Amino acid sequence: MHEFGIVERILKTVRERAGERGVTKVKRVRVVLGSLAGVTAESLRLAFEALAPKEDLFRGASLEVESRQARMRCPECGSEREVEFRLPACPECGAGGLKLLSGQELYVDCFEGD
Ligand SMILES: [Zn+2]
């Protein structure tokens, strides 16, 4: 499943950073999730809860998801707005080619551990 692959990548990132910092027990992982990243916070949590306990480093760790709403900007009039989905044209002036400023991000913000 899609979200399992994503969580595998999240765990890999944290594993590498934990190794660099000498952390042997991760307690909390915080990720930033854009609303257009293609996966929901709930499915990420479920995948995390399924995968994390398999590894000593992550056993008992919790996943925190910071959701970010997607934003788009119009290249013509410069108006910016939060969007639920990609808009084909600017609602203000009708111009096309709106730029997606954020919404597709999915990355490890930080983690805590000992
Ligand atoms: Zn516009």
py3Dmol code that shows the C-alpha trace and the ligand (Angstrom):
import py3Dmol

protein = """\
ATOM      1  CA  MET A   1       0.000   0.000   0.000  1.00  0.00           C
ATOM      2  CA  HIS A   2       1.020   3.531  -0.842  1.00  0.00           C
ATOM      3  CA  GLU A   3       1.143   4.889   2.712  1.00  0.00           C
ATOM      4  CA  PHE A   4       3.261   1.979   3.928  1.00  0.00           C
ATOM      5  CA  GLY A   5       5.959   2.975   1.440  1.00  0.00           C
ATOM      6  CA  ILE A   6       5.727   6.561   2.652  1.00  0.00           C
ATOM      7  CA  VAL A   7       6.025   5.541   6.295  1.00  0.00           C
ATOM      8  CA  GLU A   8       8.984   3.282   5.415  1.00  0.00           C
ATOM      9  CA  ARG A   9      10.709   6.375   4.009  1.00  0.00           C
ATOM     10  CA  ILE A  10       9.809   8.426   7.086  1.00  0.00           C
ATOM     11  CA  LEU A  11      11.248   5.721   9.356  1.00  0.00           C
ATOM     12  CA  LYS A  12      14.385   5.512   7.222  1.00  0.00           C
ATOM     13  CA  THR A  13      14.941   9.261   7.516  1.00  0.00           C
ATOM     14  CA  VAL A  14      14.451   9.211  11.284  1.00  0.00           C
ATOM     15  CA  ARG A  15      16.643   6.093  11.622  1.00  0.00           C
ATOM     16  CA  GLU A  16      19.495   7.873   9.847  1.00  0.00           C
ATOM     17  CA  ARG A  17      19.152  11.067  11.883  1.00  0.00           C
ATOM     18  CA  ALA A  18      18.787   9.072  15.114  1.00  0.00           C
ATOM     19  CA  GLY A  19      21.994   7.227  14.251  1.00  0.00           C
ATOM     20  CA  GLU A  20      23.820  10.519  13.729  1.00  0.00           C
ATOM     21  CA  ARG A  21      22.618  11.827  17.084  1.00  0.00           C
ATOM     22  CA  GLY A  22      23.123   8.601  19.013  1.00  0.00           C
ATOM     23  CA  VAL A  23      19.412   8.233  19.745  1.00  0.00           C
ATOM     24  CA  THR A  24      18.439   4.632  20.511  1.00  0.00           C
ATOM     25  CA  LYS A  25      14.783   5.148  21.386  1.00  0.00           C
ATOM     26  CA  VAL A  26      12.485   7.386  19.380  1.00  0.00           C
ATOM     27  CA  LYS A  27       9.435   8.650  21.272  1.00  0.00           C
ATOM     28  CA  ARG A  28       7.744  11.021  18.902  1.00  0.00           C
ATOM     29  CA  VAL A  29       7.997  11.716  15.192  1.00  0.00           C
ATOM     30  CA  ARG A  30       6.522  14.839  13.685  1.00  0.00           C
ATOM     31  CA  VAL A  31       5.794  15.099   9.985  1.00  0.00           C
ATOM     32  CA  VAL A  32       4.429  17.916   7.847  1.00  0.00           C
ATOM     33  CA  LEU A  33       1.722  16.798   5.447  1.00  0.00           C
ATOM     34  CA  GLY A  34       0.358  18.951   2.637  1.00  0.00           C
ATOM     35  CA  SER A  35      -3.307  18.582   1.756  1.00  0.00           C
ATOM     36  CA  LEU A  36      -2.426  17.579  -1.831  1.00  0.00           C
ATOM     37  CA  ALA A  37       0.310  15.104  -0.911  1.00  0.00           C
ATOM     38  CA  GLY A  38      -1.983  12.233  -1.861  1.00  0.00           C
ATOM     39  CA  VAL A  39      -2.291  10.577   1.519  1.00  0.00           C
ATOM     40  CA  THR A  40      -4.356  11.334   4.616  1.00  0.00           C
ATOM     41  CA  ALA A  41      -3.048  11.900   8.139  1.00  0.00           C
ATOM     42  CA  GLU A  42      -5.195   9.007   9.358  1.00  0.00           C
ATOM     43  CA  SER A  43      -3.784   6.488   6.874  1.00  0.00           C
ATOM     44  CA  LEU A  44      -0.251   7.629   7.720  1.00  0.00           C
ATOM     45  CA  ARG A  45      -0.943   7.076  11.416  1.00  0.00           C
ATOM     46  CA  LEU A  46      -2.349   3.610  10.765  1.00  0.00           C
ATOM     47  CA  ALA A  47       0.675   2.634   8.672  1.00  0.00           C
ATOM     48  CA  PHE A  48       2.991   4.062  11.319  1.00  0.00           C
ATOM     49  CA  GLU A  49       1.254   2.089  14.073  1.00  0.00           C
ATOM     50  CA  ALA A  50       1.626  -1.073  11.993  1.00  0.00           C
ATOM     51  CA  LEU A  51       5.306  -0.590  11.129  1.00  0.00           C
ATOM     52  CA  ALA A  52       6.885   1.228  14.076  1.00  0.00           C
ATOM     53  CA  PRO A  53       6.504  -1.585  16.675  1.00  0.00           C
ATOM     54  CA  LYS A  54       8.499  -3.957  14.444  1.00  0.00           C
ATOM     55  CA  GLU A  55      11.674  -2.107  15.266  1.00  0.00           C
ATOM     56  CA  ASP A  56      13.187  -1.517  18.710  1.00  0.00           C
ATOM     57  CA  LEU A  57      14.115   2.033  17.782  1.00  0.00           C
ATOM     58  CA  PHE A  58      10.471   2.965  17.108  1.00  0.00           C
ATOM     59  CA  ARG A  59       8.585   0.740  19.548  1.00  0.00           C
ATOM     60  CA  GLY A  60       6.115   2.887  21.486  1.00  0.00           C
ATOM     61  CA  ALA A  61       6.765   5.954  19.361  1.00  0.00           C
ATOM     62  CA  SER A  62       3.882   8.171  18.319  1.00  0.00           C
ATOM     63  CA  LEU A  63       3.372   9.981  15.047  1.00  0.00           C
ATOM     64  CA  GLU A  64       2.270  13.588  14.992  1.00  0.00           C
ATOM     65  CA  VAL A  65       1.000  14.981  11.739  1.00  0.00           C
ATOM     66  CA  GLU A  66       0.983  18.711  11.073  1.00  0.00           C
ATOM     67  CA  SER A  67      -1.450  19.266   8.224  1.00  0.00           C
ATOM     68  CA  ARG A  68      -0.845  22.143   5.817  1.00  0.00           C
ATOM     69  CA  GLN A  69      -3.549  23.412   3.543  1.00  0.00           C
ATOM     70  CA  ALA A  70      -2.501  23.843  -0.090  1.00  0.00           C
ATOM     71  CA  ARG A  71      -2.022  27.422  -1.353  1.00  0.00           C
ATOM     72  CA  MET A  72      -2.021  28.757  -4.900  1.00  0.00           C
ATOM     73  CA  ARG A  73      -0.973  32.107  -6.360  1.00  0.00           C
ATOM     74  CA  CYS A  74      -2.136  33.768  -9.543  1.00  0.00           C
ATOM     75  CA  PRO A  75       0.720  34.915 -11.818  1.00  0.00           C
ATOM     76  CA  GLU A  76      -1.444  37.760 -13.236  1.00  0.00           C
ATOM     77  CA  CYS A  77      -3.106  39.498 -10.294  1.00  0.00           C
ATOM     78  CA  GLY A  78      -0.973  38.006  -7.523  1.00  0.00           C
ATOM     79  CA  SER A  79      -3.886  36.873  -5.405  1.00  0.00           C
ATOM     80  CA  GLU A  80      -3.189  33.962  -3.096  1.00  0.00           C
ATOM     81  CA  ARG A  81      -5.645  31.551  -1.604  1.00  0.00           C
ATOM     82  CA  GLU A  82      -5.935  28.292   0.250  1.00  0.00           C
ATOM     83  CA  VAL A  83      -7.422  25.634  -1.998  1.00  0.00           C
ATOM     84  CA  GLU A  84      -9.048  22.239  -1.546  1.00  0.00           C
ATOM     85  CA  PHE A  85      -7.803  21.101  -4.957  1.00  0.00           C
ATOM     86  CA  ARG A  86      -5.792  22.507  -7.858  1.00  0.00           C
ATOM     87  CA  LEU A  87      -7.692  25.381  -9.484  1.00  0.00           C
ATOM     88  CA  PRO A  88      -7.500  25.565 -13.294  1.00  0.00           C
ATOM     89  CA  ALA A  89      -7.979  29.346 -13.310  1.00  0.00           C
ATOM     90  CA  CYS A  90      -7.871  32.323 -10.973  1.00  0.00           C
ATOM     91  CA  PRO A  91     -11.287  33.069  -9.388  1.00  0.00           C
ATOM     92  CA  GLU A  92     -10.349  36.794  -9.256  1.00  0.00           C
ATOM     93  CA  CYS A  93      -9.177  37.500 -12.802  1.00  0.00           C
ATOM     94  CA  GLY A  94      -9.657  34.268 -14.745  1.00  0.00           C
ATOM     95  CA  ALA A  95      -5.981  33.809 -15.623  1.00  0.00           C
ATOM     96  CA  GLY A  96      -4.667  30.261 -15.925  1.00  0.00           C
ATOM     97  CA  GLY A  97      -1.344  28.817 -14.859  1.00  0.00           C
ATOM     98  CA  LEU A  98      -1.780  29.270 -11.134  1.00  0.00           C
ATOM     99  CA  LYS A  99       1.265  28.336  -9.159  1.00  0.00           C
ATOM    100  CA  LEU A 100       1.057  25.822  -6.349  1.00  0.00           C
ATOM    101  CA  LEU A 101       2.933  27.400  -3.410  1.00  0.00           C
ATOM    102  CA  SER A 102       2.480  24.535  -0.998  1.00  0.00           C
ATOM    103  CA  GLY A 103       0.366  21.474  -0.426  1.00  0.00           C
ATOM    104  CA  GLN A 104       2.454  18.610  -1.804  1.00  0.00           C
ATOM    105  CA  GLU A 105       4.960  18.539   1.038  1.00  0.00           C
ATOM    106  CA  LEU A 106       5.470  15.446   3.114  1.00  0.00           C
ATOM    107  CA  TYR A 107       8.591  15.367   5.248  1.00  0.00           C
ATOM    108  CA  VAL A 108       9.942  14.699   8.704  1.00  0.00           C
ATOM    109  CA  ASP A 109       9.902  17.982  10.624  1.00  0.00           C
ATOM    110  CA  CYS A 110      11.563  16.678  13.783  1.00  0.00           C
ATOM    111  CA  PHE A 111      11.599  13.830  16.246  1.00  0.00           C
ATOM    112  CA  GLU A 112      12.253  13.291  19.921  1.00  0.00           C
ATOM    113  CA  GLY A 113      14.020  10.451  21.615  1.00  0.00           C
ATOM    114  CA  ASP A 114      16.720   9.352  24.029  1.00  0.00           C
TER     115      ASP A 114
END
"""
ligand_1 = """\
1
ZN
Zn -5.681 36.359 -10.870
"""
view = py3Dmol.view(width=600, height=400)
view.addModel(protein, "pdb")
view.setStyle({"model": 0}, {"cartoon": {"style": "trace"}})
view.addModel(ligand_1, "xyz")
view.setStyle({"model": 1}, {"stick": {}})
view.zoomTo()
view.show()
